[in-house]
């Protein structure tokens, strides 16, 4: 996982991953 200086981008990425895993 690439860590960026933008926390919102990181949160969005995590949210997408969670959505895929919980589908």
Rosetta blueprint (number, residue, H / E / L):
1 X L
2 X L
3 X L
4 X L
5 X L
6 X L
7 X H
8 X H
9 X H
10 X H
11 X H
12 X H
13 X H
14 X H
15 X H
16 X H
17 X H
18 X H
19 X H
20 X H
21 X H
22 X L
23 X L
